[in-house]
Amino acid sequence: MTKRSDRQKFSIGYHLNSWDLAGLPLREPLEFLNAQGFEWFEMLAWTTLSEEHSRKYLQFVPQAPMKFSTDTDLLRRYAVLSEAQSELGIRLSSLYVNATFTNPLVWPYERDTLVAILRLLKGFGSPILVLGGGPSEAIDGPHEAQDYKNFCRALEEIGSRSRDLGIQTVFHPHIETFVERRDQLDRVMDQIDTSLVGLCIDPAHFVLNHCDPVDALKVYSSAVRYMHFKDTTVTPGLKRSERYREFCALGAGVVDFPALVDALLDIEYNGIALIELDLPEKSAEESALQSIQYIRETLGLELNSAHIRNSSATGQAKRADAPTANARAK
């Protein structure tokens, strides 16, 4: 019987959220992840605009006054990543950034911030920019046609800039954002140019909104250029930010990872999948080890497949070159 790892063409990395959101230093986590065999990591790019969006829509960061970072703080933060990359060999795959996208008055400032982040990613040799955010209907009311148009055109503008730098832009459907339900995803995918903007599927966020991530992966396989591996429980009655406590180590929740992985293998996905856990109940290290064990022993995958050791890890699926704006599988 063929093992999943024999068909695996994608690499698996780990998100720094588990430490970063707790305000912990990042060098030791990077050394820990490197020792486990990870070659890739992701991090949130906290900007003033991104944090303002998170405070309004996600209610994820503390509601106390924002902490303003100096340019020295910012440079030190990225210096840690640069040193880890040069000394340990573990690489920054992507930065995740929130923005509003739909407000024409704010967009020029958001665009300039995102372009600066793209140039930072270029310096790191990172292949991916992950975009999230946009106003949630739960707060701002139903999205209008112009909102979808503004959202898609903004993402395409960044996608065009990133393509010129050799970086792939993807957007991440996420609870409490512009795209959190399947109908919203379908509407965006019908309008957006997927030659400029790809899709990052995070199964936990789909499941929390009672959507099937495996079906979304199959329907939009040609646009999937990045993955988050995140698990969740589902407790009835929880609302908005309460749901962030549902996220858990891989295998401890209800996400059907065997079906998801089989779908990735079927489309010969050859990008990167990032394990992510925002607020672990155990220590960050214990939760990471639990997820690694699940990846290897239950899913039968390796962190770094032999198929992709020498690849450029661009994050594209085999059929990701479709030039059309509509990425639905035919």
Residue frames as qw, qx, qy, qz and C-alpha x, y, z in Angstrom:
[[0.000, 0.888, 0.460, 0.000, 0.00, 0.00, 0.00],
 [0.407, 0.516, -0.024, 0.753, 1.39, 3.40, -0.99],
 [0.369, -0.522, -0.441, 0.630, 2.18, 5.66, 1.94],
 [0.130, 0.956, 0.258, -0.051, 1.00, 9.24, 1.88],
 [0.324, -0.780, 0.309, 0.437, 4.59, 10.41, 2.25],
 [0.558, 0.014, 0.653, 0.511, 5.47, 8.62, -0.99],
 [0.282, 0.687, 0.542, 0.394, 3.05, 10.92, -2.83],
 [0.245, -0.875, -0.224, 0.353, 3.82, 14.02, -0.79],
 [0.556, 0.455, 0.147, 0.680, 5.18, 16.96, -2.76],
 [0.136, -0.859, -0.044, -0.491, 4.60, 19.70, -0.20],
 [0.410, 0.175, -0.593, 0.671, 6.62, 20.87, 2.77],
 [0.486, -0.734, -0.463, -0.100, 5.24, 21.52, 6.25],
 [0.268, 0.394, -0.345, 0.809, 6.22, 24.50, 8.39],
 [0.388, -0.564, -0.653, 0.324, 5.09, 26.01, 11.68],
 [0.021, -0.820, -0.180, -0.542, 3.59, 29.36, 12.65],
 [0.351, 0.157, -0.516, 0.766, 5.19, 31.50, 15.36],
 [0.423, -0.571, -0.217, -0.669, 1.77, 32.60, 16.67],
 [0.779, -0.432, -0.451, 0.051, 1.94, 30.25, 19.63],
 [0.601, -0.277, -0.239, 0.711, 4.85, 32.25, 21.04],
 [0.203, 0.254, 0.153, 0.933, 4.47, 35.62, 19.36],
 [0.369, -0.620, -0.381, -0.578, 0.90, 36.30, 20.49],
 [0.712, -0.593, -0.331, 0.179, 2.01, 35.59, 24.05],
 [0.030, -0.972, 0.197, -0.128, 4.73, 38.22, 23.76],
 [0.839, -0.391, 0.283, 0.252, 7.56, 35.71, 24.08],
 [0.048, -0.691, 0.554, 0.461, 11.01, 36.16, 22.49],
 [0.844, 0.432, -0.044, -0.315, 11.29, 34.44, 19.13],
 [0.259, 0.630, -0.731, -0.045, 14.85, 33.12, 18.98],
 [0.333, -0.212, 0.885, -0.249, 14.26, 30.11, 21.24],
 [0.744, 0.358, 0.424, -0.372, 11.07, 29.05, 19.38],
 [0.607, 0.686, -0.329, -0.231, 12.95, 29.24, 16.10],
 [0.043, 0.506, -0.857, 0.087, 15.72, 27.06, 17.52],
 [0.557, 0.021, 0.745, -0.367, 13.09, 24.62, 18.79],
 [0.758, 0.522, 0.160, -0.356, 11.32, 24.42, 15.42],
 [0.422, 0.686, -0.579, -0.129, 14.61, 23.99, 13.61],
 [0.195, -0.367, 0.888, -0.195, 15.54, 21.14, 15.95],
 [0.683, 0.214, 0.595, -0.365, 12.26, 19.38, 15.12],
 [0.486, 0.091, 0.724, 0.482, 13.16, 19.47, 11.43],
 [0.330, 0.842, 0.397, -0.156, 11.04, 22.36, 10.17],
 [0.519, 0.098, 0.294, 0.796, 12.47, 24.32, 7.26],
 [0.022, -0.504, -0.332, -0.797, 9.76, 27.01, 7.14],
 [0.150, -0.489, -0.642, 0.571, 8.00, 29.34, 9.56],
 [0.019, 0.664, 0.410, 0.624, 5.39, 32.07, 9.27],
 [0.253, -0.324, -0.475, 0.778, 4.76, 35.15, 11.39],
 [0.087, 0.880, 0.466, -0.021, 2.20, 37.92, 11.73],
 [0.379, 0.269, 0.033, 0.885, 3.32, 41.29, 10.45],
 [0.194, -0.760, -0.529, 0.326, 1.99, 43.62, 13.10],
 [0.220, 0.298, 0.144, 0.917, 1.51, 47.10, 11.67],
 [0.156, 0.168, 0.402, -0.886, -0.53, 49.94, 13.15],
 [0.560, 0.114, -0.285, -0.769, -3.22, 49.52, 10.49],
 [0.566, -0.015, -0.813, -0.132, -3.28, 45.75, 10.90],
 [0.202, -0.156, -0.778, 0.574, -3.63, 46.00, 14.67],
 [0.325, 0.142, 0.164, -0.920, -6.38, 48.60, 14.34],
 [0.628, 0.042, -0.533, -0.565, -8.28, 46.21, 12.07],
 [0.479, -0.060, -0.860, 0.168, -7.78, 43.32, 14.49],
 [0.005, 0.123, 0.598, -0.792, -9.05, 45.36, 17.42],
 [0.469, 0.143, -0.016, -0.871, -12.23, 46.37, 15.57],
 [0.753, 0.145, -0.394, -0.506, -13.18, 43.16, 13.82],
 [0.661, 0.109, -0.737, 0.095, -11.33, 40.21, 15.33],
 [0.579, -0.699, 0.146, -0.394, -11.39, 41.37, 18.97],
 [0.932, 0.048, -0.295, 0.203, -8.30, 39.19, 19.24],
 [0.463, 0.270, -0.392, 0.748, -5.77, 41.58, 20.71],
 [0.265, -0.490, -0.597, 0.577, -6.28, 43.22, 24.14],
 [0.090, 0.832, 0.434, 0.332, -8.59, 46.22, 24.11],
 [0.435, -0.717, -0.052, 0.543, -6.16, 48.31, 26.14],
 [0.256, 0.891, -0.186, -0.324, -4.45, 51.17, 24.28],
 [0.888, 0.420, -0.093, 0.165, -2.29, 49.97, 21.43],
 [0.641, -0.560, 0.257, 0.458, 1.41, 49.53, 22.07],
 [0.495, 0.857, -0.126, -0.062, 3.33, 51.69, 19.65],
 [0.872, -0.149, 0.194, 0.423, 6.60, 50.18, 18.51],
 [0.039, -0.836, 0.301, 0.457, 9.62, 52.23, 17.57],
 [0.694, 0.608, -0.357, -0.146, 11.58, 51.65, 14.40],
 [0.020, 0.539, -0.818, 0.202, 14.24, 50.04, 16.60],
 [0.644, -0.031, 0.658, -0.390, 11.69, 47.53, 17.94],
 [0.820, 0.488, 0.063, -0.293, 10.68, 46.67, 14.39],
 [0.472, 0.674, -0.568, 0.001, 14.24, 46.25, 13.18],
 [0.240, -0.410, 0.831, -0.291, 15.14, 44.08, 16.16],
 [0.784, 0.143, 0.450, -0.403, 12.12, 41.89, 15.50],
 [0.827, 0.543, -0.075, -0.124, 13.14, 41.17, 11.94],
 [0.159, 0.703, -0.684, 0.117, 16.81, 40.91, 12.85],
 [0.584, -0.244, 0.725, -0.271, 15.92, 37.85, 14.95],
 [0.855, 0.387, 0.287, -0.189, 14.34, 36.25, 11.88],
 [0.535, 0.768, -0.352, -0.007, 17.28, 37.15, 9.68],
 [0.140, -0.607, 0.761, -0.183, 19.79, 35.71, 12.14],
 [0.732, -0.028, 0.634, -0.247, 17.78, 32.49, 12.46],
 [0.805, 0.570, 0.064, -0.152, 17.61, 32.18, 8.70],
 [0.428, 0.751, -0.492, 0.100, 21.35, 32.65, 8.23],
 [0.161, -0.532, 0.772, -0.310, 22.53, 30.73, 11.31],
 [0.588, -0.019, 0.741, -0.324, 19.97, 27.92, 11.53],
 [0.016, -0.037, 0.824, 0.564, 18.72, 27.64, 7.97],
 [0.141, 0.576, 0.787, -0.172, 15.03, 27.84, 8.92],
 [0.141, 0.143, 0.368, 0.908, 13.30, 30.20, 6.49],
 [0.297, 0.396, 0.363, -0.789, 10.49, 32.74, 6.60],
 [0.291, 0.337, 0.822, 0.354, 7.83, 31.41, 4.23],
 [0.056, -0.653, -0.497, -0.569, 5.40, 34.27, 4.61],
 [0.001, -0.084, -0.451, 0.888, 4.03, 37.14, 6.62],
 [0.063, -0.619, -0.770, -0.141, 0.32, 37.38, 7.42],
 [0.063, -0.056, -0.109, 0.990, -1.16, 40.89, 7.25],
 [0.123, 0.677, 0.707, -0.164, -4.66, 42.21, 7.95],
 [0.038, -0.067, 0.166, 0.983, -6.08, 45.18, 6.06],
 [0.436, 0.437, 0.461, -0.638, -9.51, 46.64, 5.33],
 [0.331, 0.072, 0.759, 0.555, -9.20, 46.70, 1.50],
 [0.141, 0.638, 0.718, 0.240, -12.71, 48.09, 0.90],
 [0.122, -0.893, -0.247, 0.355, -12.32, 51.68, 2.13],
 [0.604, 0.643, 0.110, 0.458, -10.99, 53.94, -0.67],
 [0.124, -0.937, 0.170, -0.279, -9.84, 56.55, 1.86],
 [0.666, -0.602, 0.440, 0.007, -7.73, 54.09, 3.83],
 [0.944, 0.249, 0.171, 0.132, -6.54, 51.93, 0.95],
 [0.477, 0.780, -0.282, 0.292, -3.60, 54.15, -0.19],
 [0.290, -0.704, 0.564, -0.320, -2.05, 53.84, 3.29],
 [0.875, -0.140, 0.445, -0.129, -2.72, 50.12, 3.46],
 [0.837, 0.536, -0.006, 0.114, -1.30, 49.63, -0.03],
 [0.242, 0.805, -0.453, 0.295, 1.93, 51.45, 0.82],
 [0.558, -0.520, 0.587, -0.272, 2.31, 49.33, 3.97],
 [0.930, 0.112, 0.343, -0.069, 1.74, 46.11, 2.03],
 [0.678, 0.688, -0.187, 0.181, 4.22, 47.10, -0.67],
 [0.078, -0.757, 0.575, -0.300, 6.82, 47.79, 2.03],
 [0.758, -0.270, 0.556, -0.207, 6.14, 44.34, 3.51],
 [0.898, 0.433, 0.079, 0.010, 6.55, 42.82, 0.05],
 [0.415, 0.766, -0.418, 0.259, 10.00, 44.35, -0.22],
 [0.435, -0.572, 0.623, -0.308, 10.83, 42.99, 3.22],
 [0.910, 0.048, 0.389, -0.135, 9.74, 39.52, 2.09],
 [0.727, 0.658, -0.169, 0.099, 11.86, 39.91, -1.04],
 [0.038, 0.763, -0.582, 0.278, 14.88, 40.55, 1.15],
 [0.620, -0.326, 0.661, -0.268, 14.20, 37.34, 3.06],
 [0.196, 0.221, -0.867, -0.401, 13.67, 35.36, -0.13],
 [0.397, 0.200, 0.766, -0.464, 10.18, 34.46, 1.07],
 [0.076, 0.154, 0.805, 0.568, 7.74, 33.05, -1.51],
 [0.188, -0.606, -0.740, -0.221, 4.36, 34.09, -0.06],
 [0.120, -0.122, 0.278, -0.945, 2.38, 37.09, 1.23],
 [0.170, -0.459, -0.872, -0.001, -0.80, 36.10, 3.11],
 [0.165, -0.222, 0.007, -0.961, -3.57, 38.70, 3.23],
 [0.204, -0.482, -0.844, 0.118, -6.53, 38.60, 5.60],
 [0.022, -0.340, -0.330, 0.880, -9.10, 40.97, 6.94],
 [0.197, -0.297, -0.525, -0.773, -11.73, 43.18, 5.42],
 [0.402, -0.189, 0.344, -0.827, -14.87, 44.27, 7.30],
 [0.010, 0.156, 0.984, -0.090, -17.02, 41.52, 8.77],
 [0.327, -0.436, -0.525, -0.653, -20.73, 41.51, 8.02],
 [0.514, -0.507, -0.652, 0.232, -21.33, 40.80, 11.71],
 [0.303, -0.487, -0.236, 0.785, -20.20, 44.36, 12.48],
 [0.004, 0.300, -0.251, -0.921, -20.64, 46.42, 9.32],
 [0.648, 0.439, 0.310, -0.540, -23.73, 44.77, 7.86],
 [0.834, 0.346, 0.417, 0.102, -24.22, 43.05, 4.48],
 [0.371, -0.323, 0.462, 0.738, -21.55, 43.49, 1.85],
 [0.522, 0.720, 0.129, -0.440, -22.60, 45.47, -1.20],
 [0.843, 0.460, 0.164, 0.224, -21.51, 44.78, -4.78],
 [0.264, 0.882, -0.255, 0.294, -19.08, 47.71, -4.61],
 [0.564, -0.666, 0.475, -0.113, -17.48, 46.22, -1.49],
 [0.900, 0.032, 0.403, 0.166, -16.68, 43.02, -3.39],
 [0.616, 0.729, 0.032, 0.296, -15.33, 45.04, -6.29],
 [0.077, -0.897, 0.357, -0.249, -13.10, 47.13, -4.01],
 [0.756, -0.455, 0.469, -0.031, -11.91, 44.05, -2.14],
 [0.888, 0.233, 0.323, 0.232, -10.95, 42.15, -5.29],
 [0.478, 0.815, -0.058, 0.323, -9.30, 45.10, -7.03],
 [0.302, -0.849, 0.399, -0.169, -7.23, 45.90, -3.93],
 [0.817, -0.281, 0.495, 0.093, -5.97, 42.32, -3.65],
 [0.793, 0.495, 0.233, 0.268, -5.22, 42.24, -7.37],
 [0.183, 0.934, -0.212, 0.219, -3.19, 45.43, -7.09],
 [0.481, -0.670, 0.562, -0.062, -1.01, 43.85, -4.41],
 [0.885, 0.073, 0.450, 0.091, -0.90, 40.61, -6.38],
 [0.631, 0.743, 0.018, 0.224, 0.46, 42.48, -9.38],
 [0.069, -0.879, 0.426, -0.201, 3.12, 44.17, -7.25],
 [0.698, -0.436, 0.566, -0.051, 4.10, 40.88, -5.64],
 [0.891, 0.351, 0.264, 0.116, 4.33, 39.08, -8.98],
 [0.413, 0.856, -0.219, 0.221, 6.87, 41.65, -10.14],
 [0.226, -0.726, 0.596, -0.257, 8.98, 40.73, -7.09],
 [0.495, 0.208, -0.842, -0.045, 8.61, 36.98, -7.56],
 [0.142, 0.007, 0.785, -0.604, 6.26, 36.61, -4.58],
 [0.266, -0.377, -0.785, -0.414, 2.82, 34.99, -4.62],
 [0.308, -0.149, 0.334, -0.878, -0.05, 36.84, -2.91],
 [0.331, -0.313, -0.876, -0.157, -2.79, 34.69, -1.38],
 [0.389, -0.401, 0.164, -0.813, -5.87, 35.61, 0.65],
 [0.189, -0.013, -0.926, 0.327, -7.03, 33.72, 3.71],
 [0.534, -0.508, -0.396, -0.548, -10.76, 33.22, 4.46],
 [0.292, 0.064, -0.676, 0.673, -11.00, 33.77, 8.21],
 [0.257, -0.698, -0.661, 0.097, -13.65, 34.16, 10.89],
 [0.178, -0.837, -0.243, 0.456, -14.68, 37.78, 11.54],
 [0.224, -0.369, 0.407, 0.805, -13.37, 39.05, 8.19],
 [0.446, 0.397, -0.230, -0.769, -14.71, 39.95, 4.75],
 [0.709, 0.178, -0.599, -0.327, -14.58, 36.33, 3.56],
 [0.293, -0.310, 0.801, -0.420, -15.64, 33.88, 6.27],
 [0.736, 0.215, 0.530, -0.362, -18.54, 31.95, 4.70],
 [0.535, 0.076, 0.729, 0.420, -18.55, 29.75, 1.61],
 [0.370, 0.798, 0.466, 0.100, -21.00, 31.99, -0.28],
 [0.069, -0.950, 0.155, 0.261, -18.65, 34.92, 0.28],
 [0.471, -0.402, 0.659, 0.427, -15.70, 32.88, -0.93],
 [0.537, 0.413, 0.682, 0.277, -17.60, 31.83, -4.05],
 [0.236, 0.940, 0.241, -0.050, -18.48, 35.42, -4.86],
 [0.211, -0.830, 0.392, 0.336, -14.87, 36.58, -4.49],
 [0.522, -0.193, 0.741, 0.375, -13.51, 33.68, -6.52],
 [0.506, 0.635, 0.566, 0.145, -15.95, 34.49, -9.32],
 [0.170, 0.982, 0.084, -0.004, -14.59, 38.04, -9.52],
 [0.360, -0.803, 0.398, 0.258, -10.90, 37.92, -8.64],
 [0.654, 0.629, -0.418, -0.053, -8.06, 37.31, -11.10],
 [0.887, -0.413, 0.204, 0.031, -6.43, 34.16, -9.77],
 [0.774, 0.410, -0.107, 0.470, -3.37, 34.67, -11.92],
 [0.114, 0.667, -0.281, 0.681, -2.59, 37.52, -9.50],
 [0.422, -0.422, 0.499, -0.628, -4.12, 36.33, -6.23],
 [0.488, 0.006, -0.870, -0.069, -4.21, 32.77, -4.95],
 [0.703, -0.518, -0.140, -0.466, -6.07, 31.13, -2.10],
 [0.129, 0.311, -0.831, 0.442, -4.85, 30.00, 1.32],
 [0.714, -0.373, -0.436, -0.402, -7.17, 27.40, 2.82],
 [0.049, -0.297, 0.743, -0.598, -7.31, 27.12, 6.59],
 [0.420, -0.279, -0.819, -0.273, -9.68, 24.24, 7.40],
 [0.222, -0.353, -0.700, 0.579, -10.40, 25.32, 10.98],
 [0.159, 0.272, 0.088, -0.945, -11.93, 28.62, 9.89],
 [0.437, -0.043, -0.634, -0.637, -14.11, 26.82, 7.35],
 [0.413, -0.277, -0.863, 0.088, -15.31, 24.33, 9.95],
 [0.088, -0.319, -0.521, 0.787, -16.15, 27.07, 12.47],
 [0.368, 0.295, -0.063, -0.880, -18.46, 28.53, 9.83],
 [0.707, 0.215, 0.619, -0.265, -19.98, 25.11, 9.04],
 [0.599, 0.679, -0.284, -0.314, -18.31, 24.91, 5.64],
 [0.963, -0.025, 0.223, 0.152, -16.46, 21.97, 4.10],
 [0.127, -0.799, 0.444, 0.386, -12.76, 22.80, 3.54],
 [0.513, -0.084, 0.786, 0.333, -12.21, 19.65, 1.48],
 [0.466, 0.682, 0.555, 0.098, -14.91, 20.65, -0.99],
 [0.083, 0.967, -0.064, -0.233, -13.49, 24.18, -1.22],
 [0.372, -0.553, 0.636, 0.388, -10.04, 22.73, -1.89],
 [0.527, 0.208, 0.770, 0.292, -11.37, 20.51, -4.67],
 [0.350, 0.842, 0.411, -0.016, -13.46, 23.25, -6.29],
 [0.120, 0.980, -0.157, -0.026, -10.69, 25.85, -6.19],
 [0.881, -0.234, 0.217, 0.349, -7.68, 23.55, -6.52],
 [0.631, 0.516, 0.141, 0.562, -6.17, 25.59, -9.34],
 [0.013, -0.851, 0.063, -0.521, -6.00, 28.66, -7.10],
 [0.763, -0.645, 0.025, 0.016, -4.72, 27.02, -3.90],
 [0.583, 0.615, -0.349, 0.401, -1.11, 28.14, -3.46],
 [0.067, 0.390, -0.654, 0.645, -0.71, 28.02, 0.30],
 [0.672, -0.414, -0.579, -0.205, -2.20, 26.05, 3.18],
 [0.244, -0.493, 0.566, -0.614, -2.66, 26.43, 6.90],
 [0.587, -0.177, -0.790, -0.010, -3.03, 23.22, 8.90],
 [0.188, -0.249, 0.457, -0.833, -5.19, 24.21, 11.85],
 [0.340, -0.325, -0.880, -0.066, -7.61, 22.16, 13.93],
 [0.286, -0.265, 0.205, -0.898, -10.61, 23.22, 15.99],
 [0.034, 0.354, 0.900, -0.252, -13.36, 21.98, 18.22],
 [0.208, -0.364, -0.375, -0.827, -16.88, 23.34, 17.69],
 [0.078, -0.321, -0.759, 0.561, -18.90, 24.35, 20.75],
 [0.016, -0.666, -0.603, -0.439, -22.47, 25.48, 19.99],
 [0.286, -0.888, -0.355, 0.063, -23.36, 28.97, 21.10],
 [0.513, -0.453, 0.089, 0.723, -19.93, 30.56, 21.00],
 [0.378, 0.887, 0.255, 0.074, -19.78, 33.86, 19.16],
 [0.242, 0.934, -0.199, 0.172, -17.14, 36.04, 17.59],
 [0.184, 0.696, -0.638, 0.273, -13.86, 36.18, 19.51],
 [0.734, -0.350, 0.487, -0.320, -14.95, 33.38, 21.88],
 [0.953, 0.290, 0.022, -0.082, -14.32, 30.96, 19.02],
 [0.366, 0.730, -0.548, 0.180, -10.57, 31.56, 19.07],
 [0.443, -0.467, 0.693, -0.326, -10.42, 29.36, 22.16],
 [0.929, 0.166, 0.202, -0.260, -11.66, 26.45, 20.03],
 [0.601, 0.645, -0.471, 0.012, -8.39, 26.11, 18.12],
 [0.808, -0.453, 0.373, -0.055, -6.30, 23.13, 19.21],
 [0.232, -0.490, 0.776, 0.323, -3.36, 20.93, 18.29],
 [0.546, 0.258, -0.594, -0.532, -3.76, 18.82, 15.17],
 [0.457, -0.051, -0.888, -0.032, -5.83, 15.72, 15.79],
 [0.062, -0.217, -0.718, 0.659, -7.52, 17.13, 18.89],
 [0.370, 0.315, 0.127, -0.865, -10.38, 18.71, 16.96],
 [0.677, 0.390, 0.567, -0.261, -12.95, 17.83, 14.32],
 [0.374, 0.694, -0.390, -0.476, -11.18, 18.80, 11.08],
 [0.951, 0.159, 0.267, -0.001, -11.03, 15.84, 8.67],
 [0.094, -0.778, 0.519, 0.342, -7.32, 16.05, 7.97],
 [0.543, -0.056, 0.794, 0.266, -7.04, 12.63, 6.30],
 [0.501, 0.680, 0.529, 0.086, -9.55, 13.72, 3.64],
 [0.095, 0.966, -0.089, -0.222, -7.91, 17.14, 3.32],
 [0.330, -0.592, 0.650, 0.343, -4.43, 15.65, 2.88],
 [0.581, 0.207, 0.753, 0.229, -5.69, 13.09, 0.36],
 [0.403, 0.861, 0.308, -0.034, -7.19, 15.93, -1.67],
 [0.072, -0.889, 0.361, 0.273, -3.86, 17.78, -1.58],
 [0.477, -0.290, 0.771, 0.307, -2.06, 14.65, -2.75],
 [0.580, 0.503, 0.635, 0.085, -4.59, 14.14, -5.54],
 [0.340, 0.936, 0.090, -0.014, -3.95, 17.62, -6.97],
 [0.793, 0.152, -0.082, 0.584, -0.20, 17.15, -6.47],
 [0.177, -0.975, -0.008, -0.132, 0.05, 20.25, -4.33],
 [0.803, 0.130, -0.189, 0.550, 3.72, 21.19, -4.11],
 [0.003, 0.791, -0.106, 0.603, 3.69, 24.30, -1.95],
 [0.184, 0.197, -0.697, 0.665, 3.89, 24.83, 1.79],
 [0.564, -0.599, -0.483, -0.299, 1.46, 23.96, 4.58],
 [0.087, 0.439, -0.505, 0.738, 1.90, 25.82, 7.87],
 [0.487, -0.462, -0.723, 0.165, 0.78, 24.24, 11.13],
 [0.043, -0.464, 0.116, -0.877, -0.84, 26.98, 13.21],
 [0.488, -0.574, -0.646, 0.120, -2.16, 27.28, 16.75],
 [0.008, 0.761, -0.012, 0.648, -2.90, 30.70, 18.21],
 [0.382, -0.592, 0.399, -0.587, -3.50, 30.08, 21.91],
 [0.620, 0.057, -0.782, 0.022, -2.34, 26.64, 23.03],
 [0.718, -0.623, -0.073, -0.303, -3.76, 25.26, 26.28],
 [0.883, -0.274, 0.009, 0.382, -0.50, 23.41, 26.90],
 [0.294, -0.658, 0.303, 0.624, 2.89, 24.97, 26.37],
 [0.529, 0.696, -0.235, -0.424, 3.61, 26.01, 22.81],
 [0.105, 0.494, -0.852, -0.135, 6.30, 23.35, 22.60],
 [0.397, 0.060, 0.884, -0.239, 4.05, 20.55, 23.87],
 [0.615, 0.578, 0.312, -0.437, 1.33, 21.49, 21.40],
 [0.392, 0.689, -0.499, -0.349, 3.83, 21.58, 18.55],
 [0.076, -0.314, 0.946, 0.013, 5.13, 18.12, 19.43],
 [0.531, 0.289, 0.712, -0.358, 1.56, 16.81, 19.56],
 [0.595, 0.684, 0.012, -0.422, 0.88, 18.17, 16.07],
 [0.208, 0.607, -0.733, -0.225, 4.15, 16.76, 14.72],
 [0.313, -0.086, 0.936, -0.138, 3.26, 13.34, 16.09],
 [0.605, 0.497, 0.481, -0.395, -0.15, 13.54, 14.40],
 [0.447, 0.727, -0.335, -0.398, 1.43, 14.58, 11.10],
 [0.148, 0.494, -0.849, -0.115, 3.84, 11.67, 11.12],
 [0.181, -0.045, 0.962, -0.202, 2.00, 8.84, 12.84],
 [0.471, 0.473, 0.621, -0.412, -1.63, 9.44, 11.89],
 [0.521, 0.756, -0.010, -0.395, -1.38, 11.23, 8.55],
 [0.866, 0.052, 0.366, 0.338, 1.78, 9.45, 7.43],
 [0.408, 0.882, -0.005, 0.236, 3.46, 12.64, 6.21],
 [0.691, -0.133, -0.132, 0.698, 6.95, 14.04, 6.60],
 [0.118, -0.825, -0.138, 0.535, 7.83, 17.62, 7.45],
 [0.158, 0.714, -0.430, -0.530, 10.01, 17.85, 4.37],
 [0.907, 0.284, 0.297, -0.094, 9.19, 15.52, 1.53],
 [0.584, -0.236, 0.534, 0.564, 12.00, 14.21, -0.64],
 [0.451, 0.623, 0.541, 0.341, 10.01, 15.42, -3.64],
 [0.078, 0.953, 0.167, 0.241, 10.39, 19.07, -2.63],
 [0.674, -0.548, 0.010, 0.496, 13.77, 19.26, -0.92],
 [0.431, -0.151, 0.336, 0.824, 15.33, 20.93, -3.93],
 [0.179, 0.712, 0.575, 0.360, 12.25, 22.80, -5.13],
 [0.141, 0.336, -0.056, 0.930, 11.80, 26.56, -5.06],
 [0.139, -0.464, -0.764, 0.427, 8.70, 26.11, -2.85],
 [0.055, -0.160, -0.228, -0.959, 6.65, 28.68, -4.73],
 [0.312, 0.204, 0.636, -0.676, 3.47, 27.38, -3.16],
 [0.551, 0.274, -0.283, -0.736, 1.71, 26.64, -6.42],
 [0.775, 0.093, 0.597, -0.186, -0.37, 23.57, -7.05],
 [0.506, 0.007, 0.702, 0.502, 0.27, 21.66, -10.27],
 [0.243, 0.606, 0.614, 0.442, -2.57, 23.42, -12.08],
 [0.217, -0.734, -0.328, 0.553, -2.06, 26.87, -10.53],
 [0.252, -0.202, 0.350, 0.879, -1.21, 28.64, -13.78],
 [0.205, 0.645, 0.709, 0.198, -4.79, 29.08, -14.95],
 [0.208, 0.085, 0.063, 0.972, -5.03, 32.64, -16.33],
 [0.256, -0.584, -0.553, -0.537, -8.77, 33.03, -15.85],
 [0.218, -0.424, 0.333, -0.813, -10.44, 35.07, -13.13],
 [0.832, -0.243, 0.055, -0.495, -12.79, 32.22, -12.23],
 [0.047, 0.486, -0.865, 0.116, -10.94, 29.44, -10.42],
 [0.808, -0.052, 0.378, -0.450, -13.82, 26.97, -10.04],
 [0.298, -0.196, 0.901, 0.247, -12.93, 23.42, -11.04],
 [0.575, 0.252, -0.314, -0.712, -14.70, 22.47, -14.23]]
